[in-house]
């Protein structure tokens, strides 16, 4: 039997991204050995703020073309206290999302056994969401500019761009996701009462697409009201679809109410599979704990499980997820989840649980 080969571009990036990526590669090697039948080829790249500060650019010339050779991209984190955030984002992560048309960002959130409840009376199973975030346009389209710089008339514009094609494709993905889940329930989030053009289009397209999914129950929420519903009525939600900016914010809230951003994982997908998709933990570079062996590696490891599933390695993905969930249930966690273990210790626990399955 031939061995399936997957070429993975690895961008550890900055801060704790470097540490959790190292943990993740250890876990991936362990599950590859455990399951067999596939081989992961890692192309470890130096893209990040250290390169920017040393050479003046986050990436070398032709970097996006280089990444097209990969089957998937694993990403740690980007950000540096000495580099303005808009530079690090627009020089590294956002160009990948747009160039590769990774138009869907999927961020699951769940309260798992062993996690102290962050919401009053919430128990494992009460919060089990999938947030589908539009990932290439909207408020992060990159349109706008500044004029009269340095004068009292200085003007800055940030243009939110919503195309019918862009909205329809993410909306269809969200309805399909809801249709595959047991509850077949979707909540469409916008702010169409105040943003009367782009987000009215968003709502109208949702109505049109819904006709193709009669078995999916769906409702609409304004984003401000949605924050309250997420905290006070988590059991009324299941699949959620929202815009780029709103999804960015709501998914961090979801991570907080489900336990910790240290377990929040994500996938930036090109559902057409014409370009590589990207998998990363939701947390940032967290320079305040960098190098202290305190970072929770679970979000990165769970992101890698999603990557394996995307590549067709379902068994390996399930083994990783079970190991992570077992470590949490046993309280073998880092401090953000109330545990006492260090980054490398949690990594070792997960690997041993993988080997024992």
N, C-alpha and C positions, 0 to 999 in steps of 0.2 A: 504493500500500500504506500503511495506517495505521501510525502509530508506537505501539508499546506503551509505556504510561506506568506507572512505578512510583513511588509516594510513599514516601520513606524518611525516617523520623524519625532525626535524628543527635544523639546525646548524647555529646559528647566527654568530659565528666566532669572528672576530676582528673588531676594529675600528667602522666606521659608519655602518658596517654590522649589529652590534647589534641594532642600532637605526632604520635602515630601515626594519629589520626583525620584530621588535616590531610593526611598522606601518603596515606592511603587514599582520600580524596575526590579527590585529584589522579589517582590510578591509575584510579578509577572513571570519571572524566571522560575519561581517555585511552582506556579500553577501549570506552566508549560511542561515542566518535568513530571508533574503529577498526572496530567491528563494525557499528554502525548498526542501525536497526530498532527501537530502544527508547530511551526517555528516562527518566533518573532525576531526580526532583524532590526536592531535599534540604530538609528542614525542620530547621534547626539550632537546637537548644534549649540553654538555659543551665543545665539541671539539674546540680547538683554542689555541692561543698563551698564553693566561693567564694560561691555564692548563699546557702548555709546560714549562713555566717559574716556575710554582709552583711544578710540579711533574716530569718534565723531559720528558714528552711525550705529543703529541697532542691529543692522543686518548687512551682509555683503551684497554687491550688485548681482542681480539675477536670483535672489533668494526665493521669490515666489515661484519661479519656474522650477527651481530645485525641489521645492516642496510638492510640486505636482507629481513627482515620481513616487510619492509615498501613498500607502493605502489608508493611513490615518495619521493624525498629528496628536501627540500628547503634550500638553502645555502645563507648566507649573504656576507661575505668577509673573506679573510685570509691575514695576513701580520702584522708585528710588527717592529718598528724601531730597537728594540733590538735583533731581530732574523733574521739571513740571509735569504733572500727571497727563496733561493733554498731549505732550510730546511722546511719552512712553506708550500711551494707548494708540495714537494715530501713526506711530512709526512701527508698531508691531502687531498688536492683536486685531485692531479694526481693519487694517488692510487685508488680513487673511479672511475675515468674515465676508468682506465684500468681493474680493477677487475670486474666491472659491464658492461664492453664492451659498454660504452657510446660512440660509435664510430662516432656519428654525433653531432656536435655542431651547432645549428641554431641561427643566430643572425639577426633579422629583423632590418631594418633602414628605416625611412621615415621622410620627412619634414611634420610636422603636422600644421594645422591652429593655429596661435598664437605664433609660434616660429619664431624669427627674422632670416632671411636668412643668412647663413654663406657663401653661394656661390653667386656671382654676378648674379642677375636676376632670381635666383632659387625661385620657388613658391611651395606651398603645392601641392603634386602630381607629381612634377618633379623628385623627388627622392623617390622611393618606391622599396627597395631592400630586398632580403633575401640572406644572406651569409651563405653558407653551408661549414663548416670547418671540415676537418678530425680531429678526436679528441683523437686517442689512439696510433698513431705511428708517422711516419715522423720524424721531427726534435725534438719532445718531447718524443721519444720512451724510453729514459733513458739508451741508450747504450753508452758505452764509459768508460773513466777512466783517471787516472793521474799516472804518474810514475816519478821517479827521483825527487821527491818532495823536494823543498828547495835548489836544485842545479841549476847551470846555464843551465843544460840540461833538466830541468823540461818540461814534455810533457803532454798535455791534449788533449784528443780526444772526440768529440761529434758526434756520428754516427747517421745519419738520416736513418731510416729504412722504406722502402716501400715494402709491400708485394702485390702480385697480388690480393689476397683475400681482403686485407684491402682497396686497391684503388678501386676495383670494387664495393664493397658494398657502399662506400660513394658516388661514382660516380652515381650508380644506384639511390640512394636516391635523389641526386641532380637533375637528369633528371626527376624523378617522381615529385619532387617539382615543377620544371619548367612546367611540363605538366599540373599540376593542376591550375597554375596561368594564368590569361587572356592572357598575351603576349606570353606565351610558348617560353621564351627566356632564354638561359643559356650561361654564360661565364665561361670558364675553365681557371684557372690561375695557372701558374707554373713558373719555371725559368730553363726550359729544355735546353736552349742554353749553360748554364754554368754548371748545375748539370746534367751530361750526362747519368747517370744511373737511379737513382730513379725517377727523374722527366721526363725522356724520357719514362719510364714505365708508369708514370702517364698519359702522353699525349696519349700513345698507347692504354691504357685501356679506356680512354675517347672516342677514335675513335671507339673502339669495342662496347662499351655500347650504343653509339649513334645510332647504327643500329636498336636497339629495340625501338627507340623513333623517328620515322620519322616525327612526327608532331612538334617536338621541334627544333627550330632554335638555333644553337649554334656556338660559335666562341672561339678562344684561345687568351690569352694575357699573355705576360711576366709580372711578378709582378711589376717591376719598371715602365713599361709603364701603368700598370693598375692604379697606384696611380694618374697619370696625368689624365687618362680618368675619374676616379671617381670625380675629382674636376672640370674638364672642360666640360665633356659631360655626366652628370649624367643620362639624359633621355635615353641614349643608353643602359643602364644596367637594369637588372631585377633580375634574380637568378644568384648567383655567387658561384662557388665551388673552393676550394683551400686547400692547405696543412695546417697542424697544425700551424706552425710558421707564414706562410703568412696570414692565416685566423685570427690569433691573432692580427696581426698588421693592416691588412686592415679593420677589423671590428671596431677597435678604430678610424681609420680615418673616417669610415662611420658614427660613432657616432658624431664625431666632425663636419662634414659637414652637418649633419642632425639636429644639434641643441646643443646637450650636451651629454656627457657620462652619465649624470644623468637620462637619459630616455632610455638608451641602455639595453635591456633585452636579456636573452639567455636561451637556453635549451640544456642540454647534454643528448642525447637520446640513449637508446638501442631500436632500431626499432623492434627487435624481441620480446620485452616485457618480456624477461626471467629474467631480473634484473631491479631494480628501476632506473628510470631516474632522473636527477638532474636539478633544475631550479634556476638560480641566476642572479642578476644584473651584468653587465659587469664591473662596476667600482670596484676599490679596497677598501682597508680599510680606506684610506684617513685620516690618523691620525692628519693631520693639522686642520681638522674641526671636529674631534671627540668630542662629548659632548657639542657642541655649538648649536645644534638644527638647523643646516644649511643644512644638507644633503638632497638631492632630493630623496624622497622615490618612485618616479614614476617607475624607472627601476625595483626595487624590486617588486612593486605591479603588474607591467605588466608581470614580470616573473611568478608571482603566477597565473595570468590569463592564461598564456600558460600551467602551470601545471594543472589547472582545465580542460582546453581543452583536454589535454593528458589523463586525467582521465575520460573523457566522459561527463563532466559538461559544455557543450557548452554555454548554456544560462547564467550561472554564469560568464563564461569567457567574454562573450560579454558585460555584464552589467559592469564589472570592466573596460574593455577597453573603453567603452563609457564614463564612469565617468572620467577616466584619461584624455581622449582626450578633454572632455568638460572643465575640470579644466584648461588645457593648453590654449585652445581657448579663455577662459575668462581672461587669464593673472593671474590666481590664482596659482602662481608658486613660487618656490624658486629662489634665486638670480642667479643661473647659467643660467636660462631662462629669466632673466630680471625682475623677480617678487620680491616681498618683504616679502613673507610668510616664516615662519619657517617650519621645518619638520613636527611637530605635527599639524600645521595649514593646510598644504596641505593634510595631512591624514584626518583631520576632513572634509575638503571640499569634498574629494573623497567619504567618507562615506555618507555624506548628499546627494550627487548626486546619490549614489547607492540607498539610501532609497527613493529618489524621483522618481525613474524610475518605 
